[in-house]
Amino acid sequence: MGRPPRHLPAARSVEHPLPSTEDVLRALVQVMGPLARLLLASGVDYTRLAAELKPLFIEQARLELLRSGQNATDSAISLLSGVHRKDVRAWRMQGLSSRIEKEVSISSRIFARWVQDPLYRDRRRRPRPLPRLGPAPSFDTLARSVTQDVHPYTALTELLRLGLVTVKTVKGRDIIVPHQEGFVPPAGSRDLLDLFGANLADHASAAVANLLGQPPRLEQSVFAEGVTPETAKELGELARKLWAQARSEMIAEATRRYEADKDRSDANCRVRFGAYYWAEDEAKDGSRSEGGAAVPRNHAGESAANGGGDED
């Protein structure tokens, strides 16, 4: 007498309809355009990218199976991910991947304190130039208020390397002048690459959560089409101004709440709040109809991904 058949897993009820496969692929092709440009410029071809994506698909398939209450066997992972079973087995033998949490760099922490602490800001609430040494407010006291583990000279050296500050000599004293645009590491630096990965990953996480019907996250944008290059430039300047205001308020409130929460046992959450601005000449970038005429677009409005409003 044979074994009784296995019980089939209960079908998962879907409260919100999921987008079709073709629609998802079409959206991802649009997202991957700029990323493919970065990959090719950095010498990463399709074969290398596919090799790096294989363990990523395996890991996400395993997590999806666990979330749905199914056993994450090699066969189940292979079926869901599309990765050959022998590759899944090899991945499992080498050990499951673990996420490496990076500590926020000293340079970004110093800039955050510089922006939010009234002692180190000017009347316009911008980070003020500071004497390198001496009593507060000075760069020495600023750096020591952030960490006692790194000497202020070492922190200053790193900020200079990143081009985030300059040193001016006034009446024989070194004055540290911050970059007024905030913490923006130079192009091509590892610091900027780390920000790139973290920002895009969390932005994508918010958008995907909205698409999958999870509690709505803030993921909205304002757009305008059919404007002149001059208008695009001026709107970009406005965007920077609005971001500077929002950044200052968010850093101040996040710092206050961190100090209140840091000793609590349930202080396990992390948050990220960001903004971006992009402008392009669509005619020059190929956004033309087949006949060669520019596509007429005159519109301004607000966009939200799948109802992604303010998170409760």
C-alpha positions as CSV (number, residue, x, y, z in Angstrom):
1,M,0.0,0.0,0.0
2,G,1.5,3.3,-1.1
3,R,1.9,6.5,0.8
4,P,-1.1,8.9,0.8
5,P,-0.7,11.8,-1.5
6,R,0.9,15.0,-0.1
7,H,-1.5,17.7,1.0
8,L,-1.4,20.6,-1.4
9,P,-0.5,24.0,0.0
10,A,-3.5,26.3,0.5
11,A,-3.9,28.8,-2.3
12,R,-2.8,32.2,-1.1
13,S,-5.6,34.8,-1.3
14,V,-4.6,37.9,-3.2
15,E,-6.3,41.0,-1.8
16,H,-4.9,43.2,-4.5
17,P,-4.6,42.0,-8.2
18,L,-1.0,41.7,-9.2
19,P,0.3,43.3,-12.4
20,S,0.7,41.0,-15.4
21,T,4.0,39.5,-16.3
22,E,4.2,41.5,-19.6
23,D,3.4,44.8,-17.8
24,V,6.1,44.1,-15.1
25,L,8.7,43.3,-17.8
26,R,7.8,46.4,-19.7
27,A,8.2,48.6,-16.6
28,L,11.5,46.9,-15.7
29,V,13.0,47.5,-19.2
30,Q,12.4,51.2,-18.7
31,V,14.0,51.1,-15.2
32,M,17.0,49.1,-16.5
33,G,17.9,51.6,-19.3
34,P,20.0,53.9,-17.1
35,L,21.4,50.9,-15.1
36,A,22.5,49.2,-18.3
37,R,24.3,52.4,-19.3
38,L,26.2,52.4,-16.0
39,L,27.0,48.7,-16.3
40,L,28.4,49.1,-19.8
41,A,30.4,52.2,-18.9
42,S,31.9,50.3,-16.0
43,G,32.9,47.3,-18.1
44,V,30.1,45.0,-16.9
45,D,28.5,43.0,-19.9
46,Y,25.4,41.0,-19.9
47,T,27.1,37.7,-19.1
48,R,28.7,39.1,-16.0
49,L,25.4,40.7,-14.9
50,A,23.5,37.4,-15.4
51,A,26.0,35.6,-13.2
52,E,25.5,38.1,-10.4
53,L,21.8,37.9,-10.7
54,K,21.6,34.1,-10.4
55,P,22.2,34.0,-6.6
56,L,19.9,37.0,-6.2
57,F,17.0,35.2,-7.8
58,I,17.7,32.1,-5.7
59,E,17.7,34.1,-2.5
60,Q,14.6,36.0,-3.3
61,A,12.8,32.8,-4.4
62,R,13.7,31.2,-1.1
63,L,12.3,34.2,0.9
64,E,9.1,34.2,-1.2
65,L,8.5,30.5,-0.5
66,L,9.0,31.1,3.2
67,R,6.7,34.1,3.2
68,S,4.0,31.9,1.5
69,G,4.4,29.1,4.1
70,Q,6.0,26.6,1.6
71,N,9.1,24.5,2.1
72,A,12.1,26.2,0.4
73,T,13.5,23.0,-1.2
74,D,16.0,23.0,-4.0
75,S,13.2,21.9,-6.4
76,A,10.8,24.6,-5.3
77,I,13.5,27.3,-5.5
78,S,14.5,26.1,-8.9
79,L,10.9,26.1,-10.2
80,L,10.1,29.6,-8.9
81,S,13.4,31.3,-9.8
82,G,14.1,29.6,-13.1
83,V,17.7,28.8,-12.0
84,H,18.9,25.2,-12.6
85,R,18.6,22.9,-9.6
86,K,22.4,22.2,-9.6
87,D,23.1,25.9,-9.2
88,V,20.6,26.1,-6.4
89,R,22.3,23.2,-4.7
90,A,25.8,24.7,-5.2
91,W,24.5,28.0,-3.7
92,R,23.1,26.2,-0.7
93,M,26.4,24.3,-0.1
94,Q,28.3,27.6,-0.2
95,G,26.1,29.0,2.5
96,L,23.1,31.3,2.4
97,S,23.9,34.9,1.7
98,S,23.6,37.3,4.6
99,R,22.9,41.0,4.3
100,I,25.8,43.1,5.4
101,E,24.6,46.2,7.2
102,K,26.9,49.1,6.6
103,E,27.4,51.7,9.3
104,V,26.8,55.2,8.2
105,S,30.1,56.8,7.3
106,I,31.7,59.3,9.7
107,S,31.7,61.9,7.0
108,S,27.9,61.7,6.5
109,R,27.3,61.7,10.3
110,I,29.3,64.8,10.7
111,F,27.5,66.5,7.9
112,A,24.1,65.5,9.4
113,R,25.1,67.1,12.7
114,W,26.4,70.2,10.9
115,V,23.1,70.6,9.2
116,Q,20.7,70.0,12.1
117,D,22.6,71.5,15.2
118,P,21.7,75.3,15.6
119,L,25.2,75.8,17.1
120,Y,26.8,75.0,13.8
121,R,24.4,76.7,11.5
122,D,24.1,80.3,10.2
123,R,21.1,82.5,10.3
124,R,19.8,80.9,7.1
125,R,20.0,77.5,8.8
126,R,22.8,76.4,6.6
127,P,26.0,74.7,7.9
128,R,28.3,77.6,8.7
129,P,32.1,77.8,8.1
130,L,33.9,76.8,11.3
131,P,37.4,77.4,12.7
132,R,39.3,74.2,12.7
133,L,40.3,74.4,16.3
134,G,39.1,76.0,19.5
135,P,35.9,76.0,21.6
136,A,32.5,75.4,20.2
137,P,31.5,76.1,17.5
138,S,34.6,74.7,15.8
139,F,35.2,71.7,13.5
140,D,37.1,70.0,16.3
141,T,34.1,70.2,18.7
142,L,31.7,69.2,15.8
143,A,33.7,66.1,15.0
144,R,34.1,65.1,18.7
145,S,30.3,65.5,19.2
146,V,29.7,62.8,16.6
147,T,32.4,60.3,17.6
148,Q,35.2,59.9,20.1
149,D,36.7,57.0,18.1
150,V,38.0,59.0,15.1
151,H,40.3,62.0,15.6
152,P,38.9,65.3,14.1
153,Y,42.0,65.5,11.9
154,T,41.2,62.1,10.3
155,A,37.6,63.1,9.8
156,L,38.7,66.4,8.2
157,T,41.1,64.6,5.9
158,E,38.3,62.3,4.7
159,L,36.0,65.3,4.0
160,L,38.7,67.0,2.1
161,R,39.4,63.9,0.0
162,L,35.7,63.7,-0.9
163,G,35.7,67.4,-1.8
164,L,32.9,68.1,0.7
165,V,34.8,70.9,2.5
166,T,37.6,73.4,1.7
167,V,40.1,75.1,4.0
168,K,40.6,78.8,4.0
169,T,43.2,80.7,6.0
170,V,41.7,83.9,7.7
171,K,44.0,85.9,9.9
172,G,46.3,82.9,10.4
173,R,43.4,80.6,11.4
174,D,42.2,77.6,9.4
175,I,38.5,77.9,8.5
176,I,36.6,74.8,7.3
177,V,34.1,75.8,4.7
178,P,31.4,73.2,4.0
179,H,30.0,72.4,0.5
180,Q,26.7,74.2,0.5
181,E,25.0,71.5,-1.6
182,G,25.3,69.1,1.3
183,F,26.8,65.6,1.5
184,V,27.4,64.9,-2.2
185,P,30.5,62.7,-2.8
186,P,32.4,63.3,-6.1
187,A,31.5,61.4,-9.2
188,G,33.0,57.9,-9.5
189,S,33.8,57.7,-5.8
190,R,33.0,54.6,-3.7
191,D,31.0,56.8,-1.3
192,L,28.7,58.0,-4.1
193,L,28.3,54.4,-5.4
194,D,27.3,53.3,-1.9
195,L,24.7,56.1,-1.8
196,F,23.5,55.1,-5.3
197,G,22.9,51.5,-4.2
198,A,21.2,52.4,-0.9
199,N,18.9,55.1,-2.4
200,L,17.8,53.1,-5.4
201,A,17.2,49.9,-3.4
202,D,15.0,51.7,-0.8
203,H,13.1,53.6,-3.5
204,A,12.5,50.3,-5.4
205,S,11.4,48.7,-2.1
206,A,8.8,51.4,-1.5
207,A,7.5,51.1,-5.1
208,V,7.4,47.3,-5.1
209,A,5.6,47.3,-1.7
210,N,2.9,49.6,-3.2
211,L,2.6,47.4,-6.3
212,L,2.1,44.2,-4.1
213,G,-0.6,45.8,-2.1
214,Q,1.3,46.2,1.2
215,P,0.6,49.2,3.5
216,P,1.2,52.3,1.3
217,R,4.6,54.0,1.3
218,L,5.3,57.5,0.2
219,E,6.4,57.2,-3.4
220,Q,5.3,60.1,-5.5
221,S,6.6,62.7,-7.9
222,V,5.7,65.9,-9.7
223,F,6.3,66.0,-13.4
224,A,6.1,68.6,-16.3
225,E,6.5,68.0,-20.0
226,G,6.7,70.6,-22.8
227,V,8.8,73.2,-21.1
228,T,11.9,75.0,-22.2
229,P,15.5,74.3,-21.1
230,E,15.5,77.5,-19.1
231,T,12.4,76.5,-17.2
232,A,13.8,73.1,-16.5
233,K,16.9,74.7,-15.1
234,E,14.9,77.0,-12.9
235,L,12.7,74.2,-11.7
236,G,15.9,72.3,-10.8
237,E,17.1,75.2,-8.7
238,L,13.7,75.3,-6.9
239,A,13.9,71.5,-6.3
240,R,17.3,71.9,-4.6
241,K,15.9,74.7,-2.4
242,L,12.9,72.7,-1.4
243,W,15.0,69.6,-0.7
244,A,17.4,71.7,1.5
245,Q,14.5,72.8,3.7
246,A,13.0,69.3,3.9
247,R,16.4,67.7,4.6
248,S,17.1,70.1,7.5
249,E,13.7,69.4,9.2
250,M,14.0,65.7,8.7
251,I,17.5,65.4,10.1
252,A,16.6,67.5,13.1
253,E,13.5,65.4,13.9
254,A,15.2,62.0,13.1
255,T,18.1,63.0,15.4
256,R,15.7,63.9,18.2
257,R,13.7,60.7,17.9
258,Y,16.9,58.6,17.6
259,E,18.1,60.0,20.9
260,A,14.8,59.1,22.5
261,D,14.6,55.6,21.0
262,K,18.2,54.3,21.1
263,D,17.9,52.5,24.4
264,R,14.6,50.8,23.7
265,S,14.5,47.1,22.9
266,D,12.2,47.5,19.9
267,A,14.3,50.2,18.2
268,N,15.0,47.9,15.2
269,C,13.6,50.0,12.3
270,R,15.4,52.1,9.7
271,V,14.0,54.8,7.5
272,R,15.1,56.7,4.4
273,F,13.6,59.9,3.0
274,G,14.8,61.2,-0.3
275,A,14.1,63.3,-3.3
276,Y,15.4,63.4,-6.9
277,Y,15.2,65.7,-9.9
278,W,15.7,64.8,-13.6
279,A,15.4,66.9,-16.7
280,E,16.2,66.0,-20.3
281,D,15.6,67.1,-23.9
282,E,13.3,64.4,-25.2
283,A,13.9,65.3,-28.8
284,K,17.7,64.9,-28.4
285,D,17.3,61.7,-26.5
286,G,15.3,59.9,-29.1
287,S,11.7,60.6,-27.9
288,R,10.4,61.2,-31.4
289,S,7.8,59.6,-33.5
290,E,8.7,57.4,-36.5
291,G,8.0,60.3,-38.8
292,G,10.7,62.4,-37.1
293,A,8.4,65.0,-35.6
294,A,8.7,65.7,-31.9
295,V,6.1,64.1,-29.8
296,P,3.8,66.9,-28.5
297,R,3.6,66.8,-24.7
298,N,2.4,69.7,-22.7
299,H,1.4,68.6,-19.2
300,A,2.2,69.1,-15.6
301,G,0.9,67.1,-12.6
302,E,1.5,64.7,-9.8
303,S,2.3,61.0,-10.1
304,A,1.9,58.2,-7.5
305,A,2.9,54.6,-8.0
306,N,-0.2,52.4,-7.2
307,G,-1.7,54.8,-4.6
308,G,1.5,55.2,-2.7
309,G,0.5,57.9,-0.4
310,D,1.7,58.8,3.1
311,E,2.5,55.9,5.3
312,D,0.4,55.7,8.4
